[in-house]
Amino acid sequence: MKWTDAEDIGIALQEKFPDVDPLTVRFTDLREKVMALDDFDDDAKGSNEPKLEAIQMAWYEEFKDAQ
């Protein structure tokens, strides 16, 4: 996965952290969580606020659906 794969990353984060409300995660922590995913393979420098926000919102959609 790459930084632009927000939906796939959101699904992976929901599977790995099912009890975490994505809206409570700071972008610095979100960046670390994304980079720690097994299937994530992109340059750490490729992250930025819009990409992290898209990932957070995709994760939040998965989180809401799981509730």
C-alpha positions in Angstrom: 0.0 0.0 0.0 1.0 3.6 -0.7 0.0 6.9 1.0 -2.6 7.4 -1.7 -4.4 4.1 -0.9 -6.5 5.7 1.8 -9.4 3.2 1.7 -7.1 0.1 1.9 -5.1 1.7 4.7 -8.3 2.6 6.5 -9.5 -1.0 6.4 -6.1 -2.3 7.5 -6.0 0.2 10.4 -9.6 -0.8 11.5 -8.5 -4.5 11.5 -5.4 -3.8 13.5 -6.8 -1.3 15.9 -10.6 -2.1 16.2 -11.1 -0.3 19.5 -9.4 3.0 18.6 -11.6 5.9 17.5 -9.7 7.3 14.5 -10.8 10.8 15.3 -8.8 10.7 18.6 -5.5 9.8 16.8 -3.0 12.7 16.2 -1.6 12.8 12.7 1.9 12.1 14.0 0.7 8.9 15.6 -1.4 8.0 12.6 1.6 8.3 10.4 3.5 5.9 12.6 0.6 3.4 12.7 0.4 3.5 8.9 4.1 2.9 8.4 3.9 0.0 10.8 1.3 -1.9 8.7 2.7 -5.1 7.2 1.5 -4.3 3.7 2.5 -0.6 3.7 5.5 0.0 1.4 6.0 3.7 0.7 8.5 6.4 1.5 7.9 8.0 4.9 8.5 11.4 3.3 5.5 10.9 1.1 3.0 11.6 3.8 1.3 15.0 4.2 -1.7 16.5 6.0 -4.2 15.9 3.2 -3.1 12.3 2.7 -3.3 11.6 6.5 -6.7 13.3 6.7 -8.0 11.1 3.8 -6.6 8.0 5.6 -8.2 9.1 8.9 -11.6 9.6 7.3 -11.4 6.3 5.5 -10.5 4.6 8.8 -13.4 6.5 10.5 -15.8 5.2 7.9 -14.7 1.6 8.7 -14.8 2.3 12.4 -18.4 3.6 12.2 -19.5 0.6 10.2 -18.1 -1.7 12.8 -20.0 -0.1 15.7 
